[in-house]
Structures are given as C-alpha cells and as structure tokens.
Amino acid sequence: MPTTVELIRRKRDGQELAPADIAALVEGYTRGDVPDYQMAAFLMAVFLRGLTKAETCALTEAMLHSGAVVDFSHLPVAKVDKHSTGGVGDKTSPALAPIVAAVGVAVPMISGRGLGHTGGTLDKLEAIPGFRTDLSLADFRRQVERIGVALIGQTPEIAPADKKLYALRDVTGTVESIPLITASIMSKKLAEGIDALALDVKFGSGAFMKSQAAAQALADSLTSIGQAMGKRVAARLTDTNQPLGKMVGNALEIAEAQQLLRGEPVPQALRELTLDLAARMLALAGRADAVEDGRRLACDALASGSALTKWQEIIAAQGGDPRVAEDDRRLPQAAHETVVRASQAGRVTAMDTEAIGMAAVVLGAGRLTLDSPIDPAVGFSMEVKLGDCIAAGDALVRIHYNDDARLPEVVRRLSDAIAITAD
C-alpha cells in the first residue's frame, strides 16, 4: 500500500487514486493512525484538484462503512428520505416527513443543526417542549418500524469518518468542494438504510451555492453518486433569494409548518416546495406512478388530517407534547415584538437572505460559537416578499425578541438586507 505522503503527492499532482487506497486512508484517519495535518493536506489537494466519479464513489463508500449502516430491508414498504443543502426559513422537513409517512412510506430522517446563516432541522424540532432528537440508533430503528418515521440527529455510530472530516474541513478552508460535499451528504444519508432520496439543492443569496450553475453541478454529483451506489435519487433546484415562507426562527418555523399540516393558509412558495418534495419522494418510493400522482396523495394526506395525526405521533414518540400540533401557543413565545419599517416608498427589488439569516443568528436563533445557547422563541416574521410595492412606513420585518441588547444590531442588519427601489 502507498504511504499517506505518497497519496497526498499523487492527488496534489492530479493523479487518480485507487478505491482501496482511499478506503485505507479514511480507515486510518477514523482510527487515529493518520494525523489531522496529513488529512488536512489531502483535503486541500482534493479541493484544488477535484475527484473523479470513481474516486468520489470510493470516498463515499469508505465514509459510509466507517460506522453502522441501518438495515430496514425487512420492512415491506419503501424507505425514502429528503436532503436539503440548507436555507433560511426552510421548515419543509417537519411538514414533509409526516405527509409522506401518512401515505405509507417509511421515512428514516437524520438531520443536522444550523450551519452558519442557515437554520437546522434539529434546532427547530427541539423548540417543541420535550422533543428528543438524540435517540439511540436502536431507538431510531424501533420507531421507524413502529410508526414509519423518525427524525433524529447523527448518532456516534453513523459515518464517524464524516464527523471527523467535516470538523477538519470547517477549519481548513475546504468546505466548498463538490466531491467532498457529495461524499459527506451521501455517506450519512445512505447509512439510514434508505432505498431512495429526494434532494433539494439551494442556490441564491441565502444558499451556500450562490449560482444556479454551481447548484446544478452539486445536484448532478449527488444524483450520480447515489445512483452509482444503487439508490433511486431525484434532485430539484430551489431559489433562496428570499426566505422560504414567512417565519424565520425555530419555534416560529415549527408553527408555520404546523399551519401547513392543519390546512391553514401559508405562503404559496412553502406549500409548493413541500408538496413537490413529497410528490418526488412518493414517486421514488413507487407509492405513486408519477410525480403528479404523488402530489395528489400528499394533498389527500393534508386534507384528511392523516398527516397532522402522524405529526402528533412523531411528537409523542420522541418525548414531546402532541398538543403543540394543534396549538402553536404551546411553543416558546418571545417576550417582545418590534417592527422594521420602510424608509421610502417603492418596490422590494432584492433581499440579502444570507444577511437575514445572520441577523437571526445574532438575535439568538442560531449559534455564533459551537457552544452558544439557542433561544427557540426568537426570530422574524417577513412582512414583504420580492416584488411587493410598499409605502414609506410599511412593515418590512416583525422581530420577536427577548434580549434588548441584541436589538439595535439586528435592526441594522435587517434594514440593510432589504433593497427598496423607487417605482
């Protein structure tokens, strides 16, 4: 076998590595035999030189098998999940999982926490009083077997190589690499024991991929690797040049997802994205003949109340208060509200969605450091959307807050993030 230094040199010089060499490197790093400084050098070589499809498959496979791989093959229904590359105000997962599970498809969903300016599904779920996302892998299996769905965080057994590699990428400037992103996402998702995966790849001011072309390249890579590893995969691109829906903030977003499940009015973009992803998941699962049929089944689950009932089952199974599903007031509530108003009349022509997400982090809805506590109650209600015509003094954003000291900076960031052009 080549030494670690030889592998680094080969990749530095643009050579293609053998799958066995990549597997040995990942195994050695996970075990602790390969030090951080050598793996950091390898990651930078990959960042600069890229990986072939065969190399990306080998890296994904090695990371996948660095830990436990859940086996749900004994379940008589298809197992399908969804992955989003991260957005501001994206609360599709809490609505999507019960909709798809209510139609008879198993949804073993392992989600993440907020990253940078984007919110995390786990942080949103933990806004529900008592809700546990730290289920063991055994409890995760049992819950999927019993009620067809579970929403948890990455356990120590799942893809431990990815956890180590991601932490190293975060501090070595190697996050924005499509092969490394692909291996990270797919190793975790395939470890869930799924048959198929729907991907929501974001682009725009609120996404990590700013251009549509970059998002398409990532979608193609994820789809290609998933299919090469024997899974049914479909991807869609989503514009994030404004927050999804009206609410930004953990409890506020759970409330908006629940409004969708209860059949109450929600912003059209949120409803359409949720139904589109549900339809794709149901088609991938073979539960629907086509995406159009999947959409009809998803709409039926909402109209009949079965999706809401499934959501209450999930909450109860994971230690939360299922009464929350029908009463948003049982979620954490901020003590104060204030409104950011327009300084001039005109049309809303642009939003810096990343800046809006960072304003939510500063307010306390996300983490400025790894150990920062999250305030589940705080966040924003977006009172305008792109293209709206407004008068001077009209409400732009309603801020739900607890800490007076944070407010001036948040107001400044929000005011700067929304562009109004005289019309």
ABEGO torsion letter per residue (X at the ends): XBBAAAAAAAAAAGBBBBAAAAAAAAAAAAAGABBAAAAAAAAAAAAAAEBBAAAAAAAAAAAAAABBBBBAAABABBBBBBBBAEBBGBAAAAAAAAAAAAAGBBBBBBBBBBBEABBBAAAAAAABBGBBAABBAAAAAAAAAAAGBBBBBBBAABGAAAAAAAAAAAAAGAABBAAAAAAAAAAAAAAAGBABBBBBBBBEAABABABAAAAAAAAAAAAAAAAAAGBBBBBBBBBAABBBEABBEAAAAAAAAAAAAAGBBBBAAAAAAAAAAAAAAAAAAGABABAAAAAAAAAAAAAAGAAAAAAAAAAAAAGBBAAAAABAAABBBBABBBBBBBABBEBBABBBAAAAAAAAAAAGABBABAABBBBAABEBBBABBBGBBBBBGBBABBBBBABAAAAAAAAAAAAAABBBBBX
